[in-house]
Amino acid sequence: MRTDYHMHFEKGSYDENWVEGFFTAAKQRGLGEIGISEHSHTFPEFKSLYYEDLVLDDSFIGKFQQQWLKSNKFKYTIDEYFAFMHKLQKKHNVKIGMEVCNFQDQGKVRDILKDYDFDYLIGSVHFLHGWAYDSSEIKAEWDKHPLEDIYEWYTEEVEKLADSGLYDVLGHPFNIRLFRYLPDFDVTPYLVRAAKALKKANMVVDVNTGTYYRYPIHEISPYPDFMKIAAKYELPIITTSDAHKPEDCGNYNQMAVDYAKSFGYTGTVRFDKRQRTFTSFDLE
């Protein structure tokens, strides 16, 4: 069965007519099941965590991030999200997830999420020392940091997410390649550290086509070097599109499946109430 568990409604609203496009695209691309994983910045419950963690001073990145937090953020409560998803579940086979940023206080995250019956939770590294490194508007910040530091910071954040015990999936692993800042040093130790952390936490790898069609790197995350290590450590996977618009649901899913197969993967996992089962790519 083909699935896609990483997508967001944030470019639109909780309007059934608008989100129906996700299900239309899923059907057109042969997906048997999808899941919605709204960003944590959708929800006011997380607002204080963003203001605690992000650089918000008068610097180049601080000024941008101040405006970013005021744009289309914190507009639905988690209760409103669940109510809308339950309405959709009356018509569609859709799972309820969330993509949570790598906040430094994971204890607060646990308190926010503990009363909700999610099917799965994705933990993703979106900030390095308070900097939203995947924002093209502040891409110039990359030139201020040695790439060795970036890899160390990123790996440390993966380890923290895994150590929290909160998450089922690591979102778009090693997408720090997204602007084509490519290392000329051996990154294997970082990749192995990340894989070991995921293995210990029993987490799944997100094979994500978003970096292929949305960023200059034009490759699936994680890239081949990490996929080899993920396969070696027998880390399960999901294949996802990271869709932010209805028409992108399941985008390049076949490419993701073929990519995973090239590393020996024969299927993905499905989630239900934080429990997972294996399903073959070729199972209808």
Backbone torsions as a table, in degrees:
resi	resn	phi	psi	omega
1	MET	NA	137.6	176.8
2	ARG	-92.1	134.9	-178.5
3	THR	-135.2	165.8	175.2
4	ASP	-150.2	110.9	-174.7
5	TYR	-110.1	10.1	-176.2
6	HIS	-128.2	98.7	176.6
7	MET	-161.3	165.3	-169.6
8	HIS	-139.0	147.7	176.8
9	PHE	-93.9	4.9	-165.3
10	GLU	-64.4	-22.0	178.9
11	LYS	-78.2	-8.0	178.2
12	GLY	-128.8	-135.5	-179.0
13	SER	-146.1	176.3	177.7
14	TYR	-81.4	68.8	-179.9
15	ASP	-119.6	121.7	-173.9
16	GLU	-60.6	-36.1	-179.8
17	ASN	-65.2	-40.4	-179.5
18	TRP	-69.2	-46.6	-175.8
19	VAL	-72.9	-14.7	177.3
20	GLU	-58.2	-26.4	178.3
21	GLY	-61.6	-30.4	176.3
22	PHE	-62.9	-42.6	-177.8
23	PHE	-73.1	-33.2	175.5
24	THR	-63.9	-46.1	179.3
25	ALA	-64.2	-39.3	179.0
26	ALA	-60.4	-44.2	179.4
27	LYS	-64.8	-42.3	-179.7
28	GLN	-62.7	-30.7	-177.5
29	ARG	-97.7	9.0	173.0
30	GLY	74.8	27.2	179.3
31	LEU	-84.4	135.8	179.7
32	GLY	-88.3	-21.8	-178.4
33	GLU	-157.7	143.5	174.9
34	ILE	-129.7	163.8	175.0
35	GLY	-137.4	145.5	177.6
36	ILE	-101.1	133.1	-177.5
37	SER	-128.9	71.1	-178.3
38	GLU	-53.1	140.8	175.6
39	HIS	-62.4	145.9	177.3
40	SER	-62.6	-22.8	178.8
41	HIS	-75.9	1.0	170.8
42	THR	-71.4	-25.5	-163.8
43	PHE	-111.5	129.2	179.2
44	PRO	-61.4	-21.2	178.2
45	GLU	-58.9	-24.8	-177.9
46	PHE	-99.4	-1.6	-171.2
47	LYS	-55.5	-45.9	-177.1
48	SER	-63.2	-31.9	179.8
49	LEU	-66.6	-39.6	176.4
50	TYR	-64.0	-41.8	-179.0
51	TYR	-71.5	-23.2	174.9
52	GLU	-76.7	-37.4	-167.8
53	ASP	-94.7	-33.6	-171.6
54	LEU	-82.6	148.8	169.9
55	VAL	-68.2	119.7	-175.8
56	LEU	-134.1	33.0	-179.4
57	ASP	-90.6	-161.0	-178.2
58	ASP	-89.9	13.1	177.7
59	SER	-75.0	173.9	178.0
60	PHE	-53.6	-51.8	-178.3
61	ILE	-75.7	-33.0	-179.3
62	GLY	-62.4	-44.4	-179.7
63	LYS	-65.4	-40.7	178.2
64	PHE	-63.4	-45.0	-175.5
65	GLN	-71.0	-28.3	172.5
66	GLN	-59.0	-45.2	-180.0
67	GLN	-71.3	-36.3	179.6
68	TRP	-59.0	-40.7	-178.6
69	LEU	-70.7	-15.9	179.9
70	LYS	-98.4	0.3	-174.5
71	SER	-110.0	107.2	172.2
72	ASN	59.3	34.7	-178.9
73	LYS	-116.1	156.9	170.1
74	PHE	56.7	42.1	-171.5
75	LYS	-100.7	-13.8	176.3
76	TYR	-133.3	142.5	174.0
77	THR	-78.5	163.3	176.7
78	ILE	-63.4	-36.2	176.3
79	ASP	-61.1	-41.9	178.0
80	GLU	-64.8	-37.5	177.1
81	TYR	-61.4	-49.2	-179.2
82	PHE	-63.8	-39.7	179.3
83	ALA	-62.2	-41.3	179.4
84	PHE	-68.8	-41.9	179.5
85	MET	-65.1	-39.1	177.6
86	HIS	-63.4	-33.2	175.3
87	LYS	-65.5	-43.1	178.7
88	LEU	-65.6	-35.2	-177.7
89	GLN	-66.9	-16.1	175.9
90	LYS	-71.5	-19.7	-178.1
91	LYS	-116.8	-22.9	-170.7
92	HIS	-134.1	155.6	172.8
93	ASN	-85.5	93.1	-174.7
94	VAL	-140.6	137.6	-178.4
95	LYS	-100.2	156.8	-176.9
96	ILE	-106.6	116.0	178.2
97	GLY	-131.2	-176.3	173.0
98	MET	-152.5	145.0	172.1
99	GLU	-105.8	116.2	-174.3
100	VAL	-107.8	135.9	179.2
101	CYS	-72.1	165.3	-177.6
102	ASN	-82.2	67.2	178.8
103	PHE	-66.8	148.9	-179.2
104	GLN	-74.1	-28.7	179.2
105	ASP	-101.3	83.6	-179.3
106	GLN	-72.1	-16.7	174.0
107	GLY	-63.9	-40.3	176.8
108	LYS	-66.3	-37.5	177.3
109	VAL	-61.4	-45.0	179.1
110	ARG	-57.5	-43.3	-179.5
111	ASP	-64.2	-36.7	179.8
112	ILE	-67.4	-39.8	-170.6
113	LEU	-92.5	-14.2	-165.7
114	LYS	-61.6	-25.5	-175.8
115	ASP	-96.5	8.3	-175.7
116	TYR	-112.0	142.4	-173.0
117	ASP	-96.4	71.5	180.0
118	PHE	-74.4	153.6	169.7
119	ASP	-81.9	-32.0	179.4
120	TYR	-165.3	158.7	176.9
121	LEU	-131.5	131.5	176.1
122	ILE	-102.1	129.1	171.0
123	GLY	-105.1	128.9	-175.9
124	SER	-132.6	140.8	173.7
125	VAL	-82.6	114.1	177.8
126	HIS	-118.5	-13.7	-176.7
127	PHE	-135.0	139.2	174.2
128	LEU	-121.2	112.0	-176.5
129	HIS	52.4	40.9	176.0
130	GLY	83.0	8.7	-177.0
131	TRP	-111.0	125.1	177.8
132	ALA	-78.9	85.6	-169.8
133	TYR	-66.3	-17.7	-177.9
134	ASP	-93.3	7.9	179.0
135	SER	-89.7	116.7	-177.2
136	SER	-63.6	-26.7	-178.4
137	GLU	-65.0	-24.9	179.5
138	ILE	-120.3	29.8	-179.8
139	LYS	-58.0	-28.9	-178.2
140	ALA	-59.0	-22.0	179.6
141	GLU	-62.3	-26.3	178.9
142	TRP	-56.4	-35.5	-175.8
143	ASP	-72.5	-6.7	-178.1
144	LYS	-94.3	-3.7	-174.2
145	HIS	-129.9	133.6	173.1
146	PRO	-59.3	139.7	-177.7
147	LEU	-63.4	-29.4	175.5
148	GLU	-59.4	-39.1	178.2
149	ASP	-65.6	-40.7	-180.0
150	ILE	-59.6	-46.0	-179.6
151	TYR	-65.1	-38.7	177.9
152	GLU	-66.0	-47.0	-179.8
153	TRP	-61.0	-44.9	-178.4
154	TYR	-61.3	-46.7	-178.2
155	THR	-63.5	-39.5	176.6
156	GLU	-59.7	-40.0	-179.7
157	GLU	-68.8	-37.9	174.9
158	VAL	-60.7	-44.7	-179.8
159	GLU	-62.0	-38.5	178.1
160	LYS	-66.2	-44.2	178.3
161	LEU	-60.1	-45.5	-179.4
162	ALA	-64.8	-42.3	-176.8
163	ASP	-66.3	-22.8	-179.8
164	SER	-66.7	-26.3	-178.7
165	GLY	72.8	14.5	-174.5
166	LEU	-92.9	-20.0	-163.1
167	TYR	-115.6	150.9	176.6
168	ASP	-94.3	-27.1	-170.2
169	VAL	-137.8	142.6	166.2
170	LEU	-95.8	119.3	-178.1
171	GLY	-73.4	140.0	175.8
172	HIS	28.9	68.0	-176.0
173	PRO	-57.9	137.2	177.0
174	PHE	54.6	40.2	173.1
175	ASN	-75.8	8.8	173.2
176	ILE	-65.9	-3.1	173.6
177	ARG	-86.7	-1.4	-165.3
178	LEU	-59.4	-29.6	178.3
179	PHE	-101.9	18.8	175.0
180	ARG	66.3	31.5	167.3
181	TYR	-86.8	97.2	-170.2
182	LEU	-106.9	135.6	-173.8
183	PRO	-72.9	147.5	171.6
184	ASP	-110.2	21.9	178.7
185	PHE	-128.9	166.2	-177.0
186	ASP	-75.7	114.4	-178.7
187	VAL	-95.5	0.9	-176.0
188	THR	-51.7	-42.8	179.7
189	PRO	-59.1	-35.4	178.7
190	TYR	-69.1	-42.2	-179.5
191	LEU	-63.7	-41.8	180.0
192	VAL	-66.3	-42.4	177.3
193	ARG	-57.9	-44.3	179.8
194	ALA	-63.9	-44.5	-179.4
195	ALA	-63.1	-41.8	178.8
196	LYS	-63.6	-39.4	178.9
197	ALA	-64.4	-42.1	179.3
198	LEU	-66.6	-40.3	179.2
199	LYS	-61.9	-46.0	-179.5
200	LYS	-62.4	-35.7	-178.3
201	ALA	-88.0	-0.5	-179.6
202	ASN	58.7	44.2	-178.4
203	MET	-101.1	161.1	-175.9
204	VAL	-106.4	148.8	179.2
205	VAL	-93.3	130.7	178.3
206	ASP	-88.6	106.2	176.6
207	VAL	-87.4	101.3	-159.3
208	ASN	-116.6	121.3	-179.0
209	THR	-84.6	-2.5	-177.7
210	GLY	-57.2	-39.7	178.9
211	THR	-71.3	-17.2	177.6
212	TYR	-75.4	-44.0	-173.7
213	TYR	-106.7	-2.9	-177.5
214	ARG	-117.6	-9.8	-174.4
215	TYR	-133.5	160.7	-176.2
216	PRO	-61.5	-25.5	-176.0
217	ILE	-64.3	-29.8	175.3
218	HIS	54.2	45.7	175.8
219	GLU	-141.9	156.5	176.1
220	ILE	-75.1	140.8	171.8
221	SER	-100.8	135.6	-0.2
222	PRO	-78.9	153.6	-177.6
223	TYR	-74.6	168.7	-168.8
224	PRO	-54.0	-38.9	-177.2
225	ASP	-60.3	-40.6	178.3
226	PHE	-76.2	-34.0	178.1
227	MET	-59.9	-38.6	177.8
228	LYS	-61.1	-42.9	-179.0
229	ILE	-71.5	-38.9	176.9
230	ALA	-58.9	-43.4	178.8
231	ALA	-65.2	-40.5	179.0
232	LYS	-60.4	-39.7	-179.4
233	TYR	-87.9	5.8	176.6
234	GLU	55.7	44.1	176.6
235	LEU	-81.3	125.9	177.4
236	PRO	-65.2	165.1	-177.8
237	ILE	-134.1	160.6	160.2
238	ILE	-124.5	152.4	174.6
239	THR	-107.9	129.4	-171.8
240	THR	-140.9	165.1	-178.1
241	SER	-109.5	-16.5	-174.2
242	ASP	54.0	39.3	-177.2
243	ALA	-66.9	135.4	172.7
244	HIS	-112.9	-4.2	177.9
245	LYS	-133.3	150.1	-176.6
246	PRO	-53.5	-42.8	-175.3
247	GLU	-68.8	-12.4	-179.7
248	ASP	-93.8	-3.5	177.6
249	CYS	-57.5	125.0	-179.3
250	GLY	75.1	12.2	-176.6
251	ASN	-60.1	125.7	179.7
252	TYR	61.6	29.4	-180.0
253	ASN	-61.1	-41.7	-180.0
254	GLN	-62.4	-38.0	177.2
255	MET	-62.7	-41.7	179.0
256	ALA	-64.0	-41.9	178.1
257	VAL	-61.9	-48.2	180.0
258	ASP	-62.8	-38.3	177.7
259	TYR	-61.9	-47.9	179.2
260	ALA	-62.9	-41.0	179.0
261	LYS	-60.5	-33.0	-178.4
262	SER	-66.2	-14.9	176.6
263	PHE	-105.8	10.6	175.7
264	GLY	96.2	2.0	178.7
265	TYR	-76.4	138.6	-179.4
266	THR	-113.4	-6.2	-179.2
267	GLY	-171.2	-175.2	-176.7
268	THR	-125.0	-177.4	174.4
269	VAL	-113.0	150.3	172.5
270	ARG	-110.9	149.1	-178.5
271	PHE	-115.8	144.6	172.1
272	ASP	-153.3	112.8	179.7
273	LYS	52.9	44.5	176.6
274	ARG	72.6	5.6	174.3
275	GLN	-102.2	145.3	-177.4
276	ARG	-126.4	148.9	176.1
277	THR	-131.6	149.2	178.7
278	PHE	-82.1	140.7	173.9
279	THR	-137.5	134.2	-178.9
280	SER	-69.3	143.4	174.8
281	PHE	-56.6	-34.8	-171.7
282	ASP	-93.0	4.0	177.7
283	LEU	-82.7	124.9	-179.9
284	GLU	-75.1	NA	NA
